[in-house]
Amino acid sequence: MSTDTPGASLRAALARQTQDAHLLAATCPSRAVLSHLTSRWAVLVLVLLLSGTRRFSELRREVGGVSEKMLAQTLEALAGDGFVLRQAYLVIPPKVEYSLTPLGREAAERLAVLVDWIEDNYPRIEQARADLATAPAAQNAA
């Protein structure tokens, strides 16, 4: 019967389109998730949380260079996307712990591979940078 309803096919196609993520589309809402997951601080926080639950102060100490504000924003975004679980305890002094959700663990495991690759290949990356820095000088001399 729904095939007889004018516009039913279009509405069904639009419904399917909104359910799927198309990161290359300029208006895809999943780009916000990509931004959250691949930010400098999020990658480091997620990889740290792979080894277990952490308090905010522990994360701040372990993630060198992150400000309190940026860490709070990063954790809020990751919790909002369902990657991090924020557990607040009603004690004095206040205690808040962060851990990975199953979805967060899945994402963090993939990011850890990238982090390992960067660390393993950093000398090659530095060499490529050095080669590029000296390339214009060599080209101008010729």
Backbone bond lengths (Angstrom), bond angles and torsions (degrees), N, CA, C in turn:
res aa  C-N    CA-C-N  psi(-1)  N-CA   C-N-CA  omega(-1)  CA-C   N-CA-C  phi
1 M - - - 1.434 - - 1.521 111.42 -
2 S 1.325 118.63 -34.76 1.461 120.83 -176.33 1.526 111.46 -66.22
3 T 1.322 118.22 -19.94 1.458 120.12 177.60 1.514 111.59 -71.82
4 D 1.348 116.90 -20.64 1.460 120.93 177.80 1.523 112.19 -82.81
5 T 1.325 116.99 -15.38 1.460 121.34 -178.67 1.515 109.08 -78.19
6 P 1.343 117.01 124.74 1.469 119.44 179.51 1.523 110.86 -60.17
7 G 1.315 116.18 131.76 1.463 121.57 177.07 1.511 114.67 84.26
8 A 1.334 118.36 -0.35 1.456 120.48 -176.94 1.525 111.38 -62.50
9 S 1.312 117.55 -42.08 1.455 120.78 -179.86 1.525 110.94 -63.94
10 L 1.327 116.47 -40.84 1.459 120.58 179.40 1.519 110.60 -64.57
11 R 1.341 116.86 -44.93 1.466 119.86 178.95 1.522 110.99 -63.16
12 A 1.311 117.02 -39.15 1.465 120.42 178.88 1.526 110.37 -65.32
13 A 1.330 116.54 -41.68 1.467 120.09 178.35 1.526 110.73 -64.76
14 L 1.316 117.41 -41.47 1.463 120.91 178.58 1.526 111.23 -65.52
15 A 1.316 117.01 -38.38 1.466 120.87 178.32 1.521 110.44 -63.99
16 R 1.331 116.62 -42.81 1.466 120.18 177.89 1.524 110.76 -63.86
17 Q 1.321 116.41 -39.37 1.459 120.96 -177.69 1.525 111.16 -64.26
18 T 1.318 118.38 -38.46 1.457 120.47 -178.69 1.517 112.00 -74.61
19 Q 1.319 118.28 -20.04 1.456 120.97 179.20 1.525 111.98 -80.32
20 D 1.312 117.69 -25.90 1.453 121.52 -177.42 1.527 110.06 -94.36
21 A 1.318 115.36 149.56 1.456 120.84 176.64 1.530 108.91 -95.50
22 H 1.305 115.71 131.89 1.460 122.37 177.86 1.523 107.15 -130.21
23 L 1.332 116.03 83.83 1.459 121.28 -173.53 1.524 114.02 -58.43
24 L 1.304 117.49 -26.24 1.458 119.47 -178.71 1.524 112.29 -79.25
25 A 1.319 117.62 -14.21 1.459 121.01 177.86 1.526 109.10 -78.34
26 A 1.325 116.37 131.71 1.468 121.59 -174.99 1.517 112.89 -57.85
27 T 1.309 117.62 -31.82 1.463 120.13 -175.63 1.523 113.75 -100.63
28 C 1.304 117.63 11.18 1.466 120.36 -177.14 1.531 110.12 -69.33
29 P 1.326 117.13 123.61 1.463 119.86 -179.90 1.531 113.25 -66.44
30 S 1.322 117.58 -17.61 1.460 119.51 179.34 1.535 111.92 -69.98
31 R 1.335 117.11 -12.52 1.465 119.55 176.36 1.520 111.38 -64.02
32 A 1.320 117.63 -30.65 1.467 120.06 176.59 1.528 109.90 -64.48
33 V 1.321 116.73 -38.80 1.463 120.88 177.28 1.521 109.73 -64.90
34 L 1.317 117.09 -43.94 1.460 120.97 177.39 1.528 110.37 -58.35
35 S 1.304 116.14 -43.74 1.462 120.92 178.78 1.523 111.15 -62.40
36 H 1.311 117.15 -43.15 1.468 120.51 179.30 1.526 111.37 -64.30
37 L 1.321 116.49 -45.16 1.470 120.85 -176.24 1.519 113.21 -69.73
38 T 1.315 116.61 -33.21 1.465 119.05 -172.36 1.523 113.48 -102.44
39 S 1.320 117.43 8.81 1.460 117.86 175.48 1.530 108.10 -67.94
40 R 1.314 115.17 153.72 1.473 120.44 -178.21 1.522 111.14 -52.90
41 W 1.329 116.90 -47.48 1.460 120.15 -174.88 1.518 111.61 -73.65
42 A 1.315 117.97 -36.82 1.464 120.52 -179.20 1.520 111.15 -63.48
43 V 1.306 116.86 -43.01 1.469 119.86 179.20 1.523 109.78 -58.05
44 L 1.323 116.55 -47.24 1.465 120.15 -177.96 1.524 112.00 -66.70
45 V 1.328 117.53 -41.38 1.463 121.55 179.03 1.523 110.26 -64.05
46 L 1.319 117.68 -47.18 1.461 120.46 -178.79 1.521 111.78 -62.05
47 V 1.324 116.73 -42.12 1.465 119.67 -179.95 1.534 110.29 -66.43
48 L 1.327 117.85 -39.50 1.466 120.67 176.21 1.524 111.54 -62.04
49 L 1.331 116.37 -42.48 1.457 119.83 -177.76 1.531 113.00 -69.16
50 L 1.323 117.03 -13.57 1.473 119.29 174.53 1.530 111.12 -59.89
51 S 1.325 116.32 -30.31 1.463 118.92 -177.81 1.527 112.70 -89.75
52 G 1.323 117.36 1.83 1.459 118.66 174.21 1.517 113.96 138.40
53 T 1.317 114.16 173.54 1.458 123.29 -179.14 1.521 110.40 -64.27
54 R 1.342 115.03 141.95 1.474 120.61 179.28 1.527 109.54 -134.70
55 R 1.318 115.00 150.31 1.457 121.10 169.67 1.518 107.89 -85.80
56 F 1.327 115.67 161.51 1.465 121.23 -178.85 1.530 110.67 -55.21
57 S 1.316 116.73 -46.60 1.471 120.32 -177.72 1.523 111.75 -63.47
58 E 1.320 117.39 -34.65 1.466 120.42 177.35 1.523 110.35 -66.09
59 L 1.331 116.12 -44.82 1.467 119.86 178.56 1.529 110.18 -60.99
60 R 1.313 116.22 -42.81 1.471 120.05 -179.01 1.520 110.68 -61.63
61 R 1.320 117.93 -40.86 1.477 121.55 178.92 1.529 111.08 -67.80
62 E 1.326 116.20 -40.89 1.462 120.32 -172.81 1.521 113.93 -79.39
63 V 1.329 116.96 -28.42 1.464 120.53 179.01 1.527 107.09 -94.00
64 G 1.302 115.82 93.29 1.460 121.01 -177.27 1.520 112.73 -59.90
65 G 1.356 115.29 130.66 1.454 120.43 173.69 1.516 116.03 90.93
66 V 1.321 119.02 -8.20 1.464 120.21 -178.91 1.529 109.23 -82.71
67 S 1.329 115.66 137.01 1.459 119.92 176.06 1.524 108.98 -82.26
68 E 1.306 115.86 161.52 1.463 120.58 178.05 1.526 110.34 -59.69
69 K 1.329 116.21 -41.91 1.464 121.37 -179.26 1.530 111.33 -63.13
70 M 1.331 117.11 -46.33 1.472 120.15 -178.94 1.527 111.56 -66.77
71 L 1.323 116.30 -38.18 1.462 119.17 178.41 1.529 110.00 -65.00
72 A 1.318 117.16 -42.98 1.466 120.82 178.92 1.531 110.52 -62.19
73 Q 1.327 117.38 -44.01 1.464 120.86 179.39 1.523 111.23 -64.74
74 T 1.314 116.40 -40.62 1.467 121.25 179.68 1.521 110.56 -63.60
75 L 1.329 116.49 -47.39 1.465 120.07 -179.94 1.521 111.50 -64.21
76 E 1.319 116.60 -37.69 1.466 120.35 178.00 1.529 111.20 -63.77
77 A 1.330 116.68 -43.45 1.469 120.39 178.97 1.527 111.02 -65.11
78 L 1.329 116.65 -43.40 1.463 120.21 -179.35 1.528 111.23 -66.99
79 A 1.319 117.13 -36.95 1.468 120.38 176.58 1.528 109.83 -68.21
80 G 1.321 116.44 -39.55 1.459 120.65 179.75 1.513 113.69 -64.28
81 D 1.332 116.03 -29.65 1.464 120.72 178.21 1.529 112.56 -88.32
82 G 1.331 116.49 -3.44 1.459 119.85 177.69 1.520 114.65 87.29
83 F 1.326 117.96 16.87 1.466 120.81 -179.83 1.527 112.67 -93.13
84 V 1.317 116.26 -28.66 1.464 121.58 -176.21 1.521 109.13 -125.71
85 L 1.327 115.27 138.98 1.456 121.72 175.55 1.519 108.18 -101.76
86 R 1.333 116.34 126.21 1.463 122.53 177.20 1.516 107.52 -102.33
87 Q 1.335 116.51 118.26 1.463 121.57 -179.06 1.527 108.46 -114.44
88 A 1.337 116.18 110.96 1.463 121.30 179.02 1.526 108.71 -99.51
89 Y 1.336 115.90 134.17 1.459 121.84 179.08 1.532 108.75 -108.02
90 L 1.307 116.47 138.05 1.458 121.30 -179.81 1.521 109.93 -86.53
91 V 1.319 115.37 73.91 1.461 122.28 179.28 1.523 108.17 -131.79
92 I 1.309 115.54 166.51 1.461 120.76 175.64 1.515 106.52 -119.62
93 P 1.320 118.73 124.11 1.466 127.06 -2.61 1.533 110.56 -70.33
94 P 1.337 116.13 160.15 1.471 119.68 -178.84 1.530 111.64 -56.93
95 K 1.302 114.74 144.88 1.463 120.93 -179.98 1.520 108.45 -131.43
96 V 1.335 116.24 125.24 1.462 122.13 177.62 1.521 107.66 -129.69
97 E 1.306 116.08 131.06 1.460 121.25 178.54 1.521 109.83 -120.35
98 Y 1.326 114.87 149.50 1.466 122.18 179.74 1.515 108.43 -122.77
99 S 1.312 115.10 137.29 1.464 121.28 177.18 1.518 108.55 -145.34
100 L 1.313 115.54 166.94 1.459 120.69 179.29 1.520 110.62 -84.06
101 T 1.301 115.65 141.89 1.461 121.48 168.56 1.536 106.27 -82.02
102 P 1.317 119.04 170.73 1.473 118.91 175.14 1.541 111.90 -56.82
103 L 1.321 117.14 -39.94 1.464 120.71 177.18 1.532 110.74 -64.28
104 G 1.325 115.94 -41.08 1.458 120.83 178.42 1.518 112.30 -65.20
105 R 1.325 116.46 -38.98 1.469 120.10 177.92 1.529 110.06 -62.74
106 E 1.306 116.09 -42.24 1.468 120.63 179.17 1.530 110.47 -60.58
107 A 1.324 116.59 -46.59 1.471 120.55 179.26 1.527 110.65 -66.32
108 A 1.321 117.31 -43.66 1.466 121.41 -177.62 1.526 111.59 -63.28
109 E 1.317 117.68 -36.95 1.466 120.47 178.54 1.520 110.59 -62.89
110 R 1.322 116.45 -38.14 1.467 119.99 178.51 1.533 110.95 -70.46
111 L 1.322 115.89 -40.19 1.467 119.59 178.51 1.522 111.46 -67.35
112 A 1.329 117.27 -33.40 1.465 120.85 179.04 1.524 110.86 -62.14
113 V 1.320 117.01 -34.36 1.468 120.54 176.83 1.527 109.46 -63.02
114 L 1.323 117.06 -43.06 1.463 121.27 178.44 1.529 110.87 -64.85
115 V 1.333 116.80 -44.53 1.464 121.08 178.69 1.530 110.14 -59.75
116 D 1.317 117.14 -45.32 1.475 121.03 177.95 1.523 110.71 -61.12
117 W 1.318 117.06 -42.36 1.462 120.56 179.93 1.533 110.41 -62.20
118 I 1.319 117.04 -43.54 1.467 120.53 179.27 1.527 110.14 -61.87
119 E 1.321 116.85 -47.12 1.466 119.69 -179.68 1.522 111.60 -63.78
120 D 1.324 117.77 -41.29 1.464 121.72 179.62 1.527 112.15 -66.88
121 N 1.309 117.17 -33.69 1.458 121.47 -174.06 1.519 114.31 -104.45
122 Y 1.325 117.70 6.88 1.456 119.67 -176.68 1.533 113.38 -57.21
123 P 1.327 120.47 -39.38 1.478 118.61 176.72 1.540 112.27 -59.11
124 R 1.308 117.55 -39.08 1.473 120.75 178.24 1.531 110.88 -67.39
125 I 1.321 116.27 -37.33 1.460 120.56 178.47 1.523 109.80 -65.30
126 E 1.319 116.41 -44.99 1.472 120.83 177.76 1.528 110.93 -61.10
127 Q 1.312 117.31 -40.23 1.466 120.55 178.18 1.521 110.91 -64.30
128 A 1.314 117.11 -41.99 1.469 120.70 178.13 1.522 110.33 -62.45
129 R 1.315 117.37 -39.05 1.468 121.41 177.10 1.527 110.61 -63.90
130 A 1.316 115.70 -44.11 1.462 120.09 -179.97 1.524 110.47 -64.78
131 D 1.326 116.65 -42.10 1.462 120.64 178.34 1.524 110.95 -61.29
132 L 1.303 116.76 -41.23 1.458 121.26 179.64 1.523 111.28 -67.20
133 A 1.321 116.65 -37.13 1.467 120.80 -179.41 1.521 111.34 -66.94
134 T 1.314 117.12 -32.59 1.461 119.80 -179.53 1.524 112.82 -92.03
135 A 1.310 118.21 -13.08 1.466 122.14 -178.92 1.528 112.83 -61.41
136 P 1.332 121.25 -46.91 1.481 119.81 -179.65 1.529 112.32 -60.56
137 A 1.311 117.22 -37.00 1.463 120.11 179.22 1.524 110.54 -64.86
138 A 1.316 116.57 -40.49 1.467 120.80 179.24 1.532 110.70 -68.15
139 Q 1.322 117.22 -38.18 1.453 120.78 179.58 1.522 111.85 -69.07
140 N 1.318 117.92 -37.38 1.462 121.23 178.85 1.522 112.61 -69.19
141 A 1.339 116.54 -30.73 1.447 121.15 -179.20 1.532 111.16 -72.11
142 A 1.309 117.82 -25.86 1.465 121.97 -175.70 1.477 113.25 -79.63
